[in-house]
Structures are given as structure tokens and as C-alpha cells.
Amino acid sequence: MTSKVEAQALGLLRAIVGDRYVLASKEDTQPYASDATEHFVFYPEVVVKPRTAGEVSQILKLAREARIPVTPRGGGTGLSGGALPVFGGILLSLERMSSILEIDRENLMAVVEPGVVTETFQNEVEKIGLYYPPDPASRGSCLIGGNVAENAGGPHAVKYGVTKDYVLGLEAVLPDGEIIQTGGKLLKDVAGYSLTQLLAGSEGTLAVITRIILKLIPLPRRRYVLYAPFPRLDSAAEALTRLFSEGISPSACEFMEKSAMDIVEKKLGRHFPSRGQAEACLLIELDGNDQGFLDAQAGQTGAILQEYRALDVLFCDSPQKQQEIWNLRRSMGEVVNQLVYKGVDVVVPRTMLSRLLASLREISKKYAVTSACWGHVGDGNIHVNLIKEGLSQEQWDQIVPSAVQEIFSETVRLGGSITAEHGVGFIHKKYLPMRLGQAEIRLMRRIKGVFDPDNILNPGKIFPDYSA
């Protein structure tokens, strides 16, 4: 994959999308040389911003003929390096494809372009009493196309599922420029393989998504948030397991470790309530339409949290109080992203959370590195962040690979996976064999080869030691 974007190709790209939507100077391409993944920087040779699927098709045909790598990009909020143009070439930004084409209230579905901001879409459907649950931490800036490519999750996945559970159909452009349609406004369809579900989560390596049909649900009218600090990590984890065994179905169930809360408080000057000597806090959200049932579930949840030695249980029943505690929780990723850090996104069966958290503490202690953990514990998902603070660059470079290897090894040993919602991307591809066998990886490579035999689309992602 060594072909460059020559002057002739630049001219053709300008003819396809217009001069103003082709950026070729280093200054203009700089914002697209990185995403939210730690501190990696790879400059594309050119940034191209199409407006239609037809333009995407022409760009990919040109790229395939000239053997130029193409990296699709949404909002640049990814945390696995999926949008990093590691081979240079064309950075294909889908930000101009930003229309909500239809909200079908009768069928509870919507049709959107990939450049729609997730929170903008959520707000629009909520205006008419509908709900789109997937809500990544970056929902205010991430784009739905990127969410589909990465199969994004978020806090409400524990009850409502992840992005792929809401994707019913796609329009996508193959690496050879052919435009395909998958699925449709259908809740049931078993006509052949589900190409829709194959493309959801494929990290932009198989096709460029240009239109998305999404399922919607009625908006829950009532919501409770309970916040509980715990003196021990294992107490918080055990309380969580008990909640689910009692038949309580939280719409969100979030975990925050002491060190993560310390960093947020220091950086923002705002404080988590009733922390005291807490080692961890749980944030539990319940939603529904029956006020009596919701009150009973909230009371039962509070009693269980207290039974497992919560230091306090705060009931946040007003929208203002709920927003305040959620803002603190959602700020964690943003605050840590301003530091020098290494983040991993692991998931284990919920019953293994206590053992995983204990192991993470031991690994941090072994390498004398600060770790900050939080996550969506309702579905066993923990975001582990190693912080460079207090370490020299040499120490950091020595520690990180070994610590990450041990974190992933312990996660897999407990029946988990090396990524839950951030994807494999560029930064974790070498660890994929820890999760999958040779046969599975070989099969995935073959699928990539069928879609993209010239390996022009988002090369250097997912597969270990995979190059053109």
C-alpha cells in the first residue's frame, strides 16, 4: 500500500466533490491526523469530504484503480485508532452526510446519514416521544456512522443493547465502488446472510456506510437515579450481582473507582457526593412508565445497596439532580483524555467482576502505576486507564506493554474479551490472538479479502501483523 495521491488524483477528487472539500495542506489535514485514541498522529495525504453515496462510490473507484488507501472517518471520537490514516492516503470524512432523512413514527424507525451527531438524533426523536438508547460517552460529538462501524455501546446497553441491535438496514459502498442495500424497515428478515449485522462493527474495513435504518422505541416517561458509595470494591460488585438476581433490570449501572473520582475532582473542582472513604461508587438508573412499579424497584434497589454496606444511598428523582451526577460520571473519559494515559476496554461475565477488579489492583501495584477504572458494570464492561503521571518516559515505555498484556491475559482467563465497545482498531490488533483462535482470525481475513481484495479500505486495522 505505497501508492501516493498524485496531482492527477487530486484533480479528479476535486472534480468529484468540489475544491473546498478536498484538503491537501498539512495545516488543513492536521485535525484529521488523530482521533481520541491516546496521542497517536498519522497525517493523511488528503482529506476528502463527500456529500452523497455516489461521490463516495467515485472516490473508492479512483482509489482502487490507483491503489491508494482510504480511511473512513466519522467524528474522530474513537478510542482504538480506527480512524487513524496509518498508511496516509485518502482520509474520507463523512461529516457532510449529516441529514436525518426520515423519522417514521408509525413504524418506530428512522433513516439517517452517517454524519448525524448521535445526541442530535436522540434529541430529535425524543421531541415526538421516541427513544434511541445507544449513548456513547462522546454522544455530543460522535457520529452515528462511526457508532455503527464500531458497534458502540454506552451506559444504557445493559437494558437496551448496543448499536447493532438498532440497525435494521444499511446503504454501503464497497471498496470497488459498488453501492449495496442491506436489510430494510423490517423487524424480521432471514433472506440470506445478514450483511447488515456483518457490517455493523466491522470498523470501516469492509465498506463505507452511507445510510442507516434505525429502530426506535417509545420514550420511557419516568426515571430514577440512585448513587451509592461503597467502602470496598468487592462489596459494590456483589451488590450488583444481587440486583440482577432479584429481577431488577436497571437501564444503566455504572461503576466508578476511587482513583478515577479523585482525578475528576482534582481537574474539575467538583465533588462526588457522600464519598468519604469510599473505594468505589455505583450509579444505578431505573426507567419506565409505571410510577408505582418504579417506586417499588427503587426502594428494593436501595435496600440491597444498603445490605451490601453502602456508605450512603442517594435517590436522585429530579432531572436536575440526575443530570448533575451523570455529568460527573460522563466527564471521566474527557478528563483522562487530557492526560498521558493508556486505555483498555475489557469485559467479563458479570459474576467475574469482583475478581477482575481485584486483579487490576494487583497489576497496578506490581508495576507501580496509577490506574483509573470505571465502566458499565451492568454488562461486565470496565474501562481501565493507566496514567503516566510520576513516571519517566523510559519507565512508561517499559511498563505499558507488559501491564496491558497482563490485563488482557487475566480478562480472557476469566472468560472475557479484550474489547467490549471500543473496537480492536489499530492499537490493540496485536492482542487479537489472545481472544480469538487462528481459525477464527483466518476466516475473518478471508471475509476481508472477499470485500476488499486490494486491501485499500482502512488497512492496518483489526488483524495482527496485517499489511498490504
N, C-alpha and C positions, 0 to 999 in steps of 0.2 A: 504494500500500500504506500508507494513512494511518489505517485503522480502528484504534480503540483497544479494549482489553479493558475493557468497561464492567462495572458492578456486576452486571447480569443475566448476562453471560457468565461472570463469576467464580462466581456461584451455580451455574450449570449445570456448570462444571468441577468444583466441589466435589461436586456430586451424582454425577458420573461416577466420580471416583477417591477421594473422601473428603477431609474438611477438611485432614487432616495432610499430604496430598500435593499441596496447592496452596499455593505460597509467593508472597506478593504484596508483602511489605515490602522496602524497599531492603536492609536488613540480611540478610534471608533469601535474596534473589536475587543478592547480591554474589558468592558463589562461582561463579555461573554466568554472570557478565558477561564473563569472559575465558577463554581456553584457554591452551595452552602457546606460542601464537604471539607472540613478542616481548612487546610491552607494550600491546596494544590492549584497550580496555574498552568494552563496549556492554551496557547494562542491559536485560534483558527486562522486560516489564511484569508477567509472571507466570511462574513455573516450575511445570510440571505433571508428575507422576510416575506414569504408568500402570503397571498390572501385567499387563494382558492385551492381546492384539490387538484384542479387542472394545472395550476402553476407548480404545485408540489410534484406532480407527475413529470412535467417537463424538466424540472431540476434534477430529479432522480435519473431520468433517461440520459441527460447530459453527463451526470456524474458517473453513471455506469459505463458509458462509452469511453470516457476519459480516464476511468479507474481512479476517481477522486473519492476519498472517504467522506461520508456525510454523517454528522452527529445531530439528531433531533434534540430540540430543547424546548421546555415549557417555561416555567417561571424561574428556573435556576435555583430552586429551593431544596433539591435533592441532597441526601446525606450519604450516598455511596459512590459519588463520582459518575453517575450515569450520564450526565450531560457534559462531561469534560471532553473536549475535542483532542484526544490524546495523540491522534495522527495528523493534527492540523486540518487541512481540507476545508470543507464547507460546514459551517455551523448553521443548521436550519432552524431558525426561530419561528415558532408558531404563534407568537404573541398577537399578530394582526388578525388571526382567525378567532375572533372573540365574541361572536354573536350567540345569544340564546335564540335558537331558531323557532322553538315551539314549546309551550307548556300545555300539555294535554290533560286537562283536569278530569275529564270523564274517564280516561284510561289510566290515570295516575302515572303518566310518563312525560318525559321531556326530551327534546332533541337539541343538542348544543354542539358548538365548535370547540376544538381542543384548547383554545386560548382564553376561555372563560375562567375568571377567578372563582375558586371554589366558594368562598364566603359570599361573593356577589350573587352567585346562583342560589345558594341557600336562602339568602335574604329575599330574593325574588319569589321563590316558591312558597316561602313562609307567609308572604303577603296574601296568598289565597288559601291559607290553611293547610299547606302541604309541607313535606319534610324530606330532605335529602341528608341522611345521617353521617356519611363518611366525613370526618373533620380532622385532617392532619393538623399538627401544631402550627403549620405555616399557612393555614387556610385563607388568611387575609392576603396572601401574595402568590400562593401556588396555583397552578392552572389545572383544570380538570383533565386535560390530555396527559399531563405528567402524572397525575394521580392514577389514571388508567394504566399507563405504561409501567408504573412501579407497583400497582395494586396497593395503593396507600390505605392505611388504616386510620388510627386515631382513637381517642378515648371512648367513643361510643360503639366501637366494634364489638365489645363484649356482649351487647344485646342485639345490635342491628347488623353486624357483619362488616366486611371490608368493601373496597370499591368494586371489585369484580362481582359482588353479589347484587349490584345495582346496574351493571352493564348488560343490556339486552341486545344491543346491536351496534355495529361499527361500519363506518366507511373508512377504508385504509388504502394507502398507496404502497404497492410492493416495490422492492428495490429496482425492478426493471421498468417502473413507471405505470404498470397496470393498476387500475383502480378497482377494488373489490368491495362488495357489500356482504356483511355477515349479520345473521340474526334479524331482528326486527321488533316491532311493537307486539311482541308475543311473550306470554308467560310460560308457554310450553312449546318446545320445538326440538325434535330429535332427528331432523333430516340430515344425517351425516355427522361427521366430527364437528365439535363446537369450536370453530375457528375464533369466535368471539372470545371465549374463555382462554384460548391459547394466546391470543394477542394481549389480553389483559395480564399484565405482569411480565411481559417479555422484554421490558426495559429498552424499548426502541431498537431492538436488534433484528426484528423480523419485518416490520412495516411501519409506515408513518400514519398515525391515526388522524383523520381529518374531520370526522363527525361521529357523535356518540349518542346513542339512545339510552336514556337512563330511567330506571324505575323510581317512582316516588311512593311515599306512604303518607297517611294522614298525620298532621302535626299533633303530638301529644299536648294537651292543654294545660297540664299541671306538672310541676317539677319540684322535687325536694333535693337539697344537698346536705349531706352530713359530713362533718370533718372531725377526725379523731386522732390525737397524738398517742403514741404507744412508747413505753419505756424500753421495749425490746423489739428487734426485727422479727423474731420468730412468733411473738405474740400477734403482731399485725398480720403475718402470713396465715397463722392458724385461725384467726378471726375471719379472714377472707374465705377460707375453705368452709368454715361452718356456715357462713351466709348462704353459699350456694347449696350446701347440703340441706338447708332448711327450706329450699324452694324459693328463695328471694332472687329476683332477677334484676340486678342493677342496670341502669342504662349506661353507667360509667363507673369504673372502680380503679382509682389512681393511687399510686404509691410514691412517696417522697422520702428519701433518706436524709438524715441529719446534715451530712456534708453538702448535699445539693441545696437544702434550705439555707444553710449558712452562706453559701456563695451568693444566692439570690438576695438575701437580706443585706449583705455587705455591699453588693453592687447597686441595688435599687433604693436602699434606705427604708424599705418597707418590711414589715414583720408578719410572720405567720402567727396566728392567734394561739394562745394557750400551749406554747411549745414546751416551756420548762426544760426538763432534761430528756425530752423525747428523742429516741433514736430513729423513729420513723413516724410518718403520718399517713393515714388513709383518707381519701376523699371519695365518698360514695354518693352517686346521684341516682335517684329513682324518678321515673316519669310515668305518666298515664293520664287517664281521663276521669277515673272514678276517685273522687276525693276521699271517700271513706276507706276504700281499699288502700290508697296511697298512704293515708294517715296510719293505718294498721301496719303496713310494711315498714314505714319509717320508725314506728315505735319498736317493732320487733328487731329491726336493724340496730337501733340504738342500744337495746338491751343486750344483744350479742356482743357488740363492741365493748360495752362495759364489763360483760362477763369475762372477756379476754384481757382485762386490766388496762383498758384505755384510760389515759390520764384525764380525759375530758371528752365529751361528745357535744359538738355544737350543731344545732339544727338551723340551717340557713334556708328559711322559707320565703324570703323576699327576693325579687330579682336583683336588687342592688347587692345584697349580701352574697348571693350566689355568684354574681359577676366578679366581685372583689376576690373571692377565694379562687375562682377559676383563672383570673388574670395572673395571680401569683403562680399557680401551677403551670400555666402556659408560658410564662416568662422564662422557665428554666432553660429550655433549649436556646433561646435567644441570648441569654446571659452567658452561658457556657461557650456559645459560638464566638464570643468576643475574646476568649482565652485561647492559649495554645493547648490543644487537647487532642485526644484520640477517642472517638466514639464507636461503640459497637451496639448492635441491636439484636439481643438474643431472646429466645422464647423457650420455655419448658412447660410440661404439663403443670397445671396449677398446683397440684399436690407436691410438686418438687420445688416450689418457690423458696420455702424456708431453707432447704439445703443449698440451693443456688446462691441465695443471699449470703449465707454463712461462708461459702466457698469464695465468693467475690471479696469478702472482707479479708480472708486469709491470703488471697493472691495480692491484694493491695498492700497488705502488711509485709509480705515476703519481698516485694520489690520496692518498698518504702516510697510508694507513690500515692498521692491523693486520688481517690475515686469518688465520683458523684453519681448516684444511681436514682433513677425514677422510672416510672413507666406505667403501662396499662396492665396492672397485675390481674385484673379480672380475666384476661385471656393469657396470662402467664408471660407477658412481654415486658422485659426490663431493658431500659437504655442505660448502658454502662459507659461512663465517661472518665477516662484517665486524664488528670490535669498535670501539666508540665511545671507548674509553679514550684519554685525551690530547687529545681534540677537544672544542671548544666545541659547544653545541647548534646554533649557526648553521653552523659548518663541517660538522657531521654531516648536517644537513638538506640542505646543498648537495651533499655528496659522494655520499650513498647512492643517489639515483635514477640518477645518471649511471654510477656504478660497477656497479650491478645491470644496467642496460641493456647495458653493455659485456660483462659476464659472460655474459648470455643471448645476445647477438649472436655472441660467439665460440663459445659452445657450439653454437648452431644451425649456424654456419658449418662446424663440424667434424662435422656430421651428427647432432647430439644433440638433446636436448629440455630444456625449461625446468623440468620436474619429473619425477622418477623414481618417487617413492613418497610424497611428502608431499601431493600434490594441488595444484590451482590455487587453490581456495577463494576467499577474499576478497582476500588480499594480492597475488596475482600475476595476477588476471584481466586487468588491463590489458596484460599481456605476452603473452596467448594468441595474438594475431595474429602474433607473431614465430615461433611454432611451427606454426600452422595457417593455411590459406588461408581466404578469405571463404566459399567454397563449403562447406568442412567446418564452419565455425562456424555458417553459416546452417542447415545440416542438423541440427546439434546443438540449435540454438534451436527448430527445428520439433519435434524429439523432446520437448524440454522442454514445448512447448506442447500436445502430444498428452496427455502425462501430467498436466500441471498448467496448464490454460488460464487459471486465475485468478492464477497465479504466487504462491501462498501458501506453498509449501514451500521453505524455505531460500533465499529470494530474495536477490539481490545477490551470488551466488557464481558462479564459473567464467567467466561471459560478460562481456566488456569493455563498460562503459557500459550495462549491462543493468539497468533498474529497472522497477518496476511503473508 
